[in-house]
Amino acid sequence: MSAIILDSAMGSRLEEMGHKLTAPLWSATVLQAKPEDIIQIHKENIEAGAQVITTNTFRTTPYALHQAGLSGVDAHTRARALTLLAIRLAWKTVKESGKDIKIAASIAPLADCWSPQDFPGNIISRPWHDAQLDNLAHHSTDILLLETMNSAREAKGLTELALRYDKPVWVSFTLNGEGEIYNGDQLVPTAKFLEKKGVSAIGVNCSNLKISETALKALRDELSIPLLAYPNMGHTETKKKAKKTSPKDFVAWADAMQNLGVEFIGACCGSNHTHIKALADHNNA
């Protein structure tokens, strides 16, 4: 069985192109500074064989803009403008491609992905997340992608909000060294809870190949809904060196995941369109 092919990383690809990305806005800073580079990355992935592309909205949230120094109203206004721009860029690229490409609208944890301890709780986060989901539920988007979720509590709260919209909801977790959710919460029970709530797909992203594989095997044993996976290709934000995963090695891993029954496969930080092309060429051979 061949999986539906997702796209590759946005942030680390922008860094490859020479952009210096910093917290709290990261890749969002490029949207107005050089939108043609966002379009180029979408185009690279579509030409490589991606069947789903993801909007560059990971950090166009009102909360991120608030962290960057804007007041409440200004943060919301700016976030909506940047989010809709990111959606337009993805839609424009898809339209010009002439292909049937789906657009997944990305929404991330409220705080930094690697700092689940900074999550303020669902009561405080709800209005921030709700405002961004309203931005993302644009008619040009096909899927609401809750990605790099780092705690069960936030994933459950955000899923509850996302399911109110008339779009498929995908939830993807980032994992710790033991293969559980990054903050230590259990992955499988959380995934089973979300499956019962009505999400359309569950999976893992931005974790290494080995940990992702172990987690996907556990999820496949327990879930009946589609699985998605887009692992980290060895990219790290620290000075610690990590071995980069080659397109060839990625394809070998992806092939094993397809045999396992993973329905959606792409690549996360450290990847680019060459990983996607390698997988598409393999599947079309």
N, C-alpha and C positions, 0 to 999 in steps of 0.2 A: 504494500500500500504506500502510495506517495502522499506526503503531507502537503497541505496548503502552505506556501512559502511566505513567511513574514519578511520584513526588511531588516536592515542592519542598523548599527548605532548612529545616532545623530551627534551627540556631544563629542565623542572621541574622534569622529570623522572631521568635525569642524576644527578640532585641535590639529589634526593631520594637515588641514588646509591652512594652518597658520594662525587661527584665532586663539586668543588667550581667554579662557573662560574661568570666571571666579564666582564664588558664592555671593549672594543667594540666588542670582538669576541664571548663572551658567549659560546654557545655549540660547536662552531667551534674549540675551543681549544682541545676538546676531540678526534677529528678525527685522529690525529697522536699519541697523548698520549696514547689512549686506544681505538682503533677502534672496538675491540671486544664488547665494551659496546654499541656502536651504532648498531652493528649487533644484539645484544641481544634485544634491544628495538624494532627494526624492526621485529625480530622473535616473540617476545611476542605479538605484535599486529596482525601479520598474524595468529598465532595460536589461538588468541582470536576471530578472525573472520573478521578482517579488509580486505576490498576488494581493498582499495587504500592506499598506504603508501607514506609518504612525505620524500624527501631527506633532510638530515641535512645540508642545504645550506643557512639557514636563515641569517647567518653572515659570509659566506665565500666569501663575495663580495670584489672586488678591493678597494672600498671606505672604508670598515671596516678595511682592511689590511693597507690602507694608514693612517687611524686614529690610528692604532696600532704602527705607526712609520716607515713603509716601504716607500721607494720612489715610484714614479709613476710606473716605469717599474717593479721593484721588487714586488710591490703590485699586479700588474696584473698577474705576473708569479706565485706568491704564491697563489693568489685567484683561478687561473685556476687549479693548482695542488690540492688544497683542495676540490674544487667543484667536480672535476672528481673523486677524492677519495670517496667523499660522494655518488656520483652516483653509483660507483662500489660497495660500501658496500650495498646499497639498492638493486641493481640488483643481487648481489651474494645471498642475503637472499631470494629474490623472486625465483631465479632459484632453489635453494636448497629446497625450500618449495614444488616445483612441482605444485603450484597453479597458477591460472590465476589472478595475482595481478597487478594492474596498479601502475605506479610510477609517482607521482606528483612532479615536480621540483619547490622547494620553492624559491621565491624571495621576499624580504621585502622592506619597504621604505628605502630610502638612509640613512637618519638620524635615530636616535632612534625612536621607534614606538610611544613613549609617548611625543615626542618633535617635533610635526609637524612644529613648528616655526623655526626649524633648517633646514628645507628643502631649499636648495639654489636656487630652480627654475629649470624648465625643460631644459633650455639651458645648465646649468652647469651639471645637473644630467645625461643628455642624454648619454654622452660617458661612464660614469660609469655604468649605467644600461645596455647599449647596450653590453658592454663587458661581463657582467655577463649573460645576456640572451644568448649570443653566447656560453658561457660555458654550460649553462643549456639545450640548445636545442640539447642535445646529443641523439644518436639513441636509447639509453636505456631508455630514459624518454618518458612518454606518454602524460603528461599534463604540461603546464606552469601555476603554481599557484602563482598569485600575491596576497600575503596575508598580513593581518594586515595593509591594506592601511588606512592612517590617514588623507588624504586630497583628495578632488576631483581633484585638479590640478595635483598632482603626479600620481594618479590612471589613469587619462586620458592620460598623457604623456607616462607612462610606458606601458599602454595597446596598444597604437599606435605602440610602438616598438615591443611588444610581438606578435602582430597579423601578423607581417611579416613572422613569422616562420610557418611551416606546422604542427602545433600542436594545440589542443584545448587550449584556454586560459580561466582560471577561475580567477575571481576577488573577494576577500573577504575583507570586511571593519571591522575595529574596531570602536566601537561607544562610544559616550559620554553619560552622564546621561540623556539626553533628547532623546536618540535613533537616533541621527543624526551622521554623520561621526565625528570622534574624534575632529577635529579642528573646528567643527561647520558648515561645509558645509552640504547641504541637501542630504540625502541618496537617496531617490526615484528618483529625477530628474537626479542625477548622474548615477544611475543604468540604467535608461531608455536610457540615452545617450550611455552608454557602450553596452547595448543590441543592439542598432541600429548599432553600430560599428562592431558587430560580435562576441562578447565574447560568450563562450559556457555555462557558469554558473556564477551566482553572489550570494554572500551571506555575512555572518558576522562571525567573529571569535574573540576570546579572550574578549568577553563581557559577562556580567552575563546572567543568564537564562531569567529573566524577560524582560530585555531590548532587548535581542536577539529575543525573541518571538514576542514582539511588532513590531520590525523592519521587521521580516520575514512575518508577516501578511500584513504589508504595501507593501512589495515587491511582495508578492503573488497576491495581488489585481491589481498590475500594470504591471507585467512582465509575459511573456509566456515562457521564457527559464528556465531551471532547477535552483533550489536554493540549496545552500550549507550552512551548519551551523556547527561550532564546538566551543561551548562556553567555557568560562573560568569556571573552577571548584572551584573557590574560592582562587586561588593562587595570592599572591601579592608580589611585589619586596620590599615593604616597611615593616616596623615593625608593621604596622597596621594589626590587626588580622581580618581574614575573615572566614566566615563559609564555610567549604569544602562541596562540593556537593558529596553525596554518589552515588555509582553505581545505587542503587535503585531509588533515586530521579532523576538521570540523565535519566534513562530509562523512567520514567513517563513523563518527559519533551520531550524526543525524540519521544515517542509514539504520543504525541499531535502534534508535528511538522510533523511527518509522515502523520497523519490524515489531516494536513493542506496542504500537498502536497510537502513538502521539500524532494528533491530527494537524497541529499548527507548529511550524518550526521556523525560527529565524535566529538572529545573533544580536548580542548586546555589546556592552562597552569593549572597545578594542577591535571590533569588527568593521568591515566596510563592504562595499558591493561585491568585492572579489569572493567573499565567503558565500554570498547569496548566489552568484553566478555559478560557482562550483557545485552547489547543491542542485540548482536548476538543471545544469548540464548533466549531472549524475542521474537525476530523476527522468530526464528526457532521453537518456541513452537507450 
